Amino acid sequence: MPIVRNVSRAVSQVLQGSGCGCGFSIVPVRCIGVSPRQVASDASFHSVSFAETDHPRVLITGGLGQLGVGLAKLLRKRFGKNNVILSDIRKPADNVFYSGPFIYADILDYKNLREIVVNNRITWLFHYSALLSAVGEANVPLARAVNITGLHNVLDIAAEHNLRLFVPSTIGAFGPTSPRDPTPDLCIQRPRTIYGVSKVHAELMGEYYHYRYGLDFRCLRYPGIISADSQPGGGTTDYAVQIFHDAIKTGKFQCNLKPDTRLPMMYIDDCLKATLEVMEAPAEALTMRTYNISAMSFTPEELAQEVQKHVPELEVTYDVDKVRQAIADSWPMNFDDRNARRDWGWKHDYDLPELVTTMFSFLGSDSRIAQAN
């Protein structure tokens, strides 16, 4: 199986690309040829509702990416430290390891993942393991294995054990023929990246499992996520994180997208809040299984101007990466998220000025910022 050999060799080359653009963490391929699982056609599944237990028992896959650690912190505060298990295939930093339960979990090892769910009495599963947009284009076999084969494992286990399953989607699930300004929940989706294709596949498979087997599948399409807690890691929207680090460290920033490239963005606290809210929403309130969520939309030029209010001498130049620019040009410019706001009360807290101020406050003061203020 040449694809398996190629994927195995490629794992070590991309283990550091676990940021968000909008992306998540990476798992290695240990076995792709998993024996088939047959979900009984006459089974009637139901998820354990929030009211049936004191607290959900949560597993987060791909947990060492940009979103997993923050989500674990939020969920542990709400449900108790020992009820939320973070997992990945990389060794966590000490502060992550000692903050709550952590376990090794390879989503392509079906048997091991199933044992984790059974032995820990998991009721909610957040599936964050995936390869990012730009990284995925550089290694399509690995992206196909992680993003699609891994998803199939998770879907089968979630259906078998009556889990409430959250799988994030992304602006990358749309393509150049999709309406871009704004992009509604339901429209043409013809992405031209393996990352986007895999996310459309996840949306449709999750919806199918819901209607076919009763799986409680929930999905949000994330915009570009901006966080001070992690380094940029291969995503198309990661310029919006890099600019803050460069502004503080060097006072110079080189953007790999055109200055007028408009994309929907969101601060991580809003993203995590939306994720928890949609998981806690009553099933009867949900009119669909996949929702757009949005907060703000800006261009690199607009972001740079807001950053320069804090660091006036920041020098911004542009060296356009053709691959990332082509990806960005096929993505939405604005998300229409009226259904999320109507069905389960979604409301964001951070607009662009609040985002920039918050990022600098978390990244620490610098002499240039202090002088400007």
QUISUL-V366283 format. One line per field, one symbol per residue. phi: phi as a letter, one per 30 degrees, with the letter a starting at -180 (. if undefined). psi: psi as a letter, one per 30 degrees, with the letter a starting at -180 (. if undefined). A space follows every 10 residues. Layout:
BEGIN
phi=???
psi=???
END
This chain:
BEGIN
phi=.ddddddddd eddbddccdb adbbcbbdcc acddddccde dcdbcbdddd ddbdbdccbc dhdcddcddd deddddddcj edcbccbacc dddedddcdl ebbdbcdcce dddddddddc hdccbcccda cdddddddbd eddddddcdd ddeddddddd chddccbdca eddcbdcddc bccddcadbb dcbddddddd ededdddddd ddbiddcbbb ddddccbddb debjcdcded ceeddddddb ibbcccbddc dcbdbadedd dddddddddd deedddcacb bdbbbbbace dddddddddc bedeccbbbd dddddddddc cdcbcccddd dddbidadcc ceddeddddd dddjdbeddd ddd
psi=jeeeeeeeff effgffhhbk hjablkllje kfikkkkjkk fgkjlkljle fflelljkkj lhfgaefeee eeeeeeeefk effjkklagl klleeeeffl kkkkkjffie eeeeeeeefg hkfkkjjfkl kldeeeffie eeeeeefeee eeeeeeeeee ghljkkjkal ffflaffkkf iljlejakji lgleeeeeee eeeeeeeeee fefgkikkkk jkakkkkffl lkhglegfef eeeeeeeeef gkkjkgllfg jkkklkkeee eeeeeeeeef kkeffkflfk kkklelklle eeeeeeeffe iegkkklkjk jeeeeeeeff lkekkjheee eeeggkklfk aeeeeeeeee eefllleeee ee.
END
